[in-house]
């Protein structure tokens, strides 16, 4: 069944292309903050992602969804080198409409995959700013993550990998335009994954 998106295919591809700016080992650009400004920006981004992790671990899924812009999306590729979520299946590829459906399922009192519900802990670190536009408040950055997941009567699972964000300033915080999470074993067999990374 094909999902109907509010965004056109062209708009979504442009957003994906912007997100692909986030890449390791890019040469320094003149727009990137340096010195104290860089440290302060990284600290702001760390605090934002830490608050995001707290929302997920606290099962505050609606508040997590609200961190995204109206056209924001969350993408977890099914292959390390997957270039687009539109050309093949992904582990997650959620716009806000799909996030709402996922949250409703997680909140349903009889969803067997969440009885008893999943407990998680997220940790993020190694933040790197890849692009910054102070005038528009747009930033692209990456970090590494580890998420441990536990459900009684099941073996604890651990996931890790790289998160790539495109965010925009929103007052004293940020809104997520895109979040791409590449799990190091994304192409492995997985039992259902219910909680976002």
LINZILIN-V401494 format. One record per run of one state. SS is the DSSP state (2 for helix, 1 for strand, 0 for the rest). FROM is the first residue (numbers start at 1). LEN is the number of residues. If there is no record, write none. Layout:
BEGIN
<<SS;FROM;LEN> <SS;FROM;LEN>>
END
This chain:
BEGIN
<<0;1;8> <2;9;11> <0;20;15> <2;35;23> <0;58;3> <2;61;5> <0;66;2> <1;68;10> <0;78;12> <1;90;6> <2;96;12> <0;108;4> <2;112;3> <0;115;4> <1;119;15> <0;134;4> <1;138;13> <0;151;6> <1;157;14> <0;171;2> <1;173;11> <0;184;14>>
END
